[in-house]
Amino acid sequence: MVQATLTFISGGARSGKSAYAERLLTSQTASRLVYIASGVAADEEMKHRIQQHKEDRQQANWHTIEQPKNLHEVLPFLKPGDLVLWDCLTTWLANEMYEGYEEGIPCVQRSGCLEQKQEQLLQTLKQMKEIVSHLVIVSNEVLDEWPHYEEETEIYRQTIGMLHQQLVEIAERAIEMDHGMPIVWKGERI
């Protein structure tokens, strides 16, 4: 069984990560393009951004799956050979950290909850690699040092940092976007 190529793309806000990831996959148009979106339209700005992203993807005929949490739930919808873009890990993590908030105790405050979600994520990505031909994961760089962070922000930073390291380890390619320019840290330049 041939495993999918995993490409991990990170960078700062508005660095060109998503556009680069889309171009990377649309240049391989032999298969179905699947866009897994983690964003939630919580305010007017986000509603506008999500709508704009949908309109931008229409021309390339992306099949969009909106999955802000529980990434494993997309597995039944993936087909062999799909070209999959998941945008993005950092949004997904924030959504998962505060899952359960409405009931009074978010995941970030429940012992072992976040670790369980990380394990589930890594297992899901392994399963995705067994189905699709190329999986591209987009994530934001949020690890710049500040003198002090609130406890939950520090948990978020630490968790995203660990996930980034784990993903780069299993990825065939790791790319950092800086001002629209890809810097290849692992694998060959595309």
N, C-alpha and C positions, 0 to 999 in steps of 0.2 A: 504494500500500500504506500502510495506516494503522499507524503505530508505536504501541507500547504506552506507557502512562503509566508512568513510573518515579518511585517515591516512595522517598526515602532517609530512614530514621528512625534517629537516634542518641540516646544518652543514657547515663547512668551505670547501674551495677548496680541492679536492682530499681526502675527509674524508671518502669516501665509501658510500655516500648517494644513488647514482644511483644503484650501485650493490646491496645494501641492499634492496632497493625498488623493484628491479627486482626479487630477490630471494623471497621476501614476496609474490609477485603475482604469480610467476611460481610454488610455492608450492601449489597453489589452482587451478590446471590445469583443473578443470571441465568446465571452460568457456573460451571464446575467450580472448586472451591477446591483449590489445590495448595500443600502445605507442604513446603519443602525444609529438612530439619533437618541441621545440621552437627555437632551434639553427638555425643560418643563416651562411652559408659558405662564410663569408666575406673575408677570407684570406686563405692561404695555410694550416696553422696550423689547423684552424677550419674545413676546408674541410677534412683533414686527420682524425681529431677527429670524425666528423660525419660519415665518411666511416667506421671507426673502430667500432663505436657504432652500426651501421647497421649490420656489420658482426657478432658482438657479439650477437645480438638479433636473428639472423637467426635460430640458433639451437633450440630456444624455440618457434619458429613460431609466433613471434610478428606481429601483423598488425600495421604498422607504419603510422601515420598521421603527416605530417609536417605542423605545424601551428604556425608560429612565431608571428602572431598578430591575433586579432579577434577570440578569442577562441570559441565564440559562433557558429562559422561556422562549428565546428566539431559535433555539436548536431545531425544533420541528419544521420551521419555515425555511431553513437553508437547504439548498440543493447541491449535489455534487458539482464541483467546478465553479461555483459562484465566486465572484470577486467582491469581497466584503470590506466596507469601510465602517469602523466604529468610531463615532465622534460624540463624546469624548470620555476618556477615563476619569478625568478630574470632576466632571459634572456628575458622572455615575457615582463616584465615591461620595460626593456631598449628598446626593440623593439617598444613598444607602446609609450614611452616617445618621441621618435624621429620620429614617424609616421608623415608624412607631411614635413619632413626636405627637401626633394627634391623640394618641391614647395616653400620653403623659410621660413615657420613658423611651427616648430615642435610642437607637442601636448603640450610638457612641457611649451611652451611659449604662449599657447592659454588659455585664462581664462576658467576655468571649465572643460577643456578637460580631464585632468588626473583623476579628480573626477568622471567624467562620465564613463571613462574606468574602474575604480575601481568598481563602481556600476554594470556595465555590467558584469564584471568578477564574482562578488558574485552571481548575478542572474543566470549566466551560470552554476556555480558550483552547485547551488541548483537544477537546471534542470538536470544536469548530475547525481546527487544523486538519482533522481527519475527514472533514466533509468538503470544505471549500478549497479553491486552488490558490487564492491569495487573500490574506487577512491583513488589513492595515489598521493600526490603532493609533489614534491621535490623542495627545495629552498636553496639558499646559505645564510649563515650568513655573512652579510657585515656591521654590525653595530658597529664594534670596534671603539672606540673613538680616534680621531686624533685631534690635536689642531685647525685645520682649514680646511674647505672644500669649494670648489667653490659652487656657488648657486645651480646649477643643480645637483651636486653630493649630496648636502644636501637634496634637494627635493627628490631625489631617495632614500636616506637612510631613510628619514622620511616616505615616502610612503611604502617602503618594510617593515618597522617596523610596521606600522599600518595594512598592509595586513597580516603579520605574526600573529599579535594579533587576528585579525578577524578570520583567518583560524583555529587557535588553539581553539578559542571559539566554533566554529561549528564542529570541528573534534572530532571523538570518541577517536583517538589516536594521540599524538604528541611525536615525537621522534627526538632527536638531535644526530647526528653522530659525534663522536670524535675519531680520529685515528682508524677508522674501527669498533668502539664499539658503539652499540646503547644505548643511555640513554633515558629511557622512562619517560617523564614528565607528560603525561596524558594517561589514559587507561591502559590496561594490556600489559605486556611484551609478545611479540610474539615469 
